[in-house]
Amino acid sequence: MPERIALLGSTGSIGTQSLDIISRYPGKFIVEVLVAGNNVELLTRQALQFHPDSVVIVNEDHYLQLKNNLSHTDIKVYAGNDAMEQVVASSSVDVVIASIVGYSGLRPTIAAIKAGKKVALANKETLVVAGEIIGKLVRESGSRIIPVDSEHSAIFQCLVGESGNPVEKITLTASGGPFLNWSQEMLGKVKPSDARCNPNWDMGSKVTVDSASMMNKGLEVIEAKWLFDLSPEQISVVIHPQSVIHSLVHFADGSVKAQMGVPDMRLPILYALSYPERFSSDLPRLDFSDYPSLTFTLPDRKRFRNLGLAFDALRKGGNMPCVLNAANEIAVNAFLNEKVSFLQMPDIVEYTLDQSTYSQSPDLDFLNISDAEARKISTDYINKLQK
């Protein structure tokens, strides 16, 4: 039977690429639910193409427009966060692709996990913010998380068949973003349009800026800790500009396994949906003649301070990764709206980490409070910077 899929964030970069994959395997997957935040027009086109059982627009202000757009169909139309959480937990859904960017993806992902769904996880903030809580819920519900991030998918693939074999450490690779070789003076003049251009990957604005500042890799470090039950000391990062090796696993006997492929997010999306099988595909193949050399360097944490801040938050633990994520979301939004410079983003994150209330063992309620507090601290700090 085809697997019935609920796609959270269908109009974003991962969402649209997921639908491209789904469309290639009509006998394997059925789109049961589509969820988007604000993009009514694209959501409408997607609904008319894939004809899901239901669609959800999170921004309730757009409900009537979406309802009218689909009035000639039998597609059910809902709006709001509560509706989103209810549809992902529905018995008609087998797999949830969680690709909503940011903290807003936490609640629906938790709803899917509690309902015991298989979750193809592209929302890294879920584990960054609440990794310990998520791990407990997965164990209790029987849910399964399959990572969609290319780096975590690579680690996951390298560990298949290695059950019981001790892992010494893992290495996450990073492209280095568009500013890898820029001087500090040049970084001070970066514009949002510059930061939106990743040299290898097709990603949304927020994730692309995170990649440019290395915060994306910092968040992935925290996510990897919870996905693979590692200590901070077992996670390393290298700059690999070619983005061909997606990550590596180092085993206790000295062996290293790497997962390779062209930089195309559809590959890890397909693997997450097809696991434990590998479906044949016509996606681009890796041709080593296109890559006469593969290079690796250690990241400069003085230039890309966000990576160091992420490791600091991970080591301190508790609610600090939640604070890190919230501060970064505010900082990136301010940068994209040209309220702060590229180099001021880590200043905002560091200040917020220093000023926020610390809890060693937060529950979800405290994490919600912590998220709100960190956003206020960050916003107030940005307002001071502008004066």
Beta strands, then each sheet from edge to edge (+ up, - down):
strand 1: 3-8
strand 2: 29-36
strand 3: 54-57
strand 4: 76-79
strand 5: 95-98
strand 6: 118-121
strand 7: 144-147
strand 8: 167-174
strand 9: 235-239
strand 10: 245-251
strand 11: 256-260
sheet 1: 4+ 3+ 2+ 1+ 5+ 6+ 7+
sheet 2: 9+ 8+ 10- 11+
end
